[in-house]
Amino acid sequence: MTRGPVDTDEGAPSGGCWNLWLGGGTLALVALCLLVWFPRDISSGFLKKSLTGNTIPGDAFFPTLLVLLMVPLALLLIAGELRSKGRKAGEPVGRLGLDNLLFLTRAGLVTTASLALMTWGGPMVVWASNAAGFSDFSGYRAASGRFPYNVAGFFLGGTALSASYIYITRRSLRMRDIVVSMLSTAFLILLFAGLLDNIQLPPNADL
């Protein structure tokens, strides 16, 4: 007598509903920030008028953008968890192992290195430009108001951060991934440094 196929996922741990709880908790945090925390703690609001009468981003501008970016991520977690109900295929979730800790460690290291490159990338570009004879700046502070020196650090660090995340997530890196990282960082530069007034990309605000 021929036996039927054996379900290999029968004994796999279910792993709970981590994605559902994480997504719902993120949405609750977003609501708390937008409805309670920001209105009570930040006085200037999302936009404000400058002394010259121009509309500029207020103190709540970037915190609001940050929490709004968390909304689609939370919805993706919730949708993915709800769609997987009733299906046994796939990797069980909810169990932390050595691979998870190694992934977090790699993510933390590349984040730290990219932020360091973002901070020191501009001064390195100025130093290389002076050494090559293309400029004669006394330091990065003197060049921080001129393009491309004022965005060089953000571009190098942002590109390195995006490309590194792609690599540690997929464990491979193609030329198109680097191009996408460069274009996405350039878009952020265009948005914050080109279209918005009085916005200083890091590390220019700390000079």
N, C-alpha and C positions, 0 to 999 in steps of 0.2 A: 504494500500500500504506500502510495506517495504522500509524504507530509506536505502541508501547505507552507507558504512562506512565513518566516519568523519575523516578528516586528522587533527590530533591534532597539527601538527607542522606548520600549515598554518600561524598562527599569531605570530610565534616565531621570535624574532629579528635575522637578518642575521649576525650581528656582524662584517661585513667587512672582509678584507683579511689580518688580523694581522699576521698570520703565514707566508704568502707569502712576505709581506713587511719586516718582521723581518729576514727571511731567506735570502732575496736578500740584505738587508742592511749588514748582517753579512758577506756575500761573498764579498761585496764591501769593507768592513773594512779589511778583510783578504788580498785582492789584494793591498789595500793601504799600509798595513804594509809590505808585502813582496817586493813590487816593488818600494815603495817610502820611507817610514819611516825607515825601518831597514837598507837598503843600505846607506842612508845618515847619519844616526845617530850612527850606530854601526860599529866600525872600524875593529874589529878582525874577523868578519864573522862567519859562522856556525861552522867550525872547524879551528884549528890553531896548529902550531908546538910549543911545549914547548922548554925550554932551553936545555933539554936533547935529543931533536929530536923526542919525542913521539907526536902522534896526539891526541889532547885533545879537548873537546868542547870549542868553542869560546863564546864570549859574546852574539852572536845571536842564540846560540843553543837552549836554553830553550824558549825564546820568539817565535822562529820559530815553535817549537813543539806545543806551546800553541795555536797559531793561526791556525796551521794545524789541530788540534783537533776540531776546531770550524767548519771546512768544512763539515764533515759528519753530524753534528747536523743541520747545515743550510740546507743541501740537504734533510734531513728528514722532516724538516718543510715545505719546498717547495713542496716535493712530497706528503706529507699528505694533503696539501691545494689543490693541483691540483686534487688529487684522489677524494676529497670530493665534487668537483663541480657537481652540478646537483642532489645531494642527500639531502633530507630534514631531514633524520634521524640523530640523534646525538645531542649533547649538543651545543647550540649556543655559539659562542665565540665572544670576543671583548667587553665584559661588565665586568668591574672590580667591585667586590663586597667585602663584609666583609670576605668571605671565602678565597679569593685571598690574602687579606692583612694578614690574620691569617697564611696562608701557608708561605708567605714571612717572617713573624715574626718568625715562628718556624724554618725555614731554617736558618735565621740569627743567632738565638740562638744556634742551634746545631753546626753551623760552628764555632762560637766563642768558644764554650765549647770544641770542638774537637781540635782546634788550641791551646787552653790553655793546653789540655792534651798532645798534641804533644810537647809542650815546656817544660812542667814540668814532663812528664812521665818518661823520662830518669833519672833525679835526684831522682824521687820517687823510681825507680827500684834500683838505687845505694844505696839509704838509706835503703830499705828493705833488700838488699843483705848484707849490713854491719850489720844490726840489727840481721839477722839470722846467722851471722858468716861465710857466704860464701865468703866474701871479706873484705878488710880493706883499702878501698880507702879514701883519704882525702876529696874527693868531686867528683862532676860529671866531672869536667875538667880533673881530673886524669884518669877517666875511659872512657872518650869520644872517645878514640882511640881503644878500645877493644870491640870485639863482645861478647855478644849481647847488651851491654850497649849503644853502639853508634847508634843502630837502634831501641832501645826499645821505645823511645818517638814517633818516626815516625810510628812505627807499631801500637802502642796503639791509637794514634790520628787518623791515617788513617783508621783503622778498625772501630773506633767509628763514624767517619764521614760518611763512606759508609753505615754502618748499620743504622745510624740515618736517612739518606736520604731515604733509602728503607722503613723505618717505617713510616715517615711522608708522603711519597708518596702513599703507599699502606695501611697504617693504620694497619699493622700487621707485625710481625717479626717472622720468623721461624729459626730453627737451621741452615738450609742450607743457609739462607741469611747471617748469621754470618760467616759461613765457607767461602762463596764466598767473603765476605768483607776481611777476613783474607788472603785468597789466592791472591786476587787482590793487597792488600797492600804489601804482601811478594814479588809479582812479580815486583812491582815498586822498592822495596829495592834491589832485585837482579839486576834489570836493571841499576839503578843509582849508587848504592854503590858497586855492584859486577863487572859489565861489563864496567863501565865508570870510568876512572881514574880521580883523583883530583876533585871528586864530593862529597860534604859534605851535608848530609841530615840535615834538621832542627832538633834541634836548634844548631847543632855543629858549623856552620859557624859563629855564633855570640859569641863564647867563646873567 
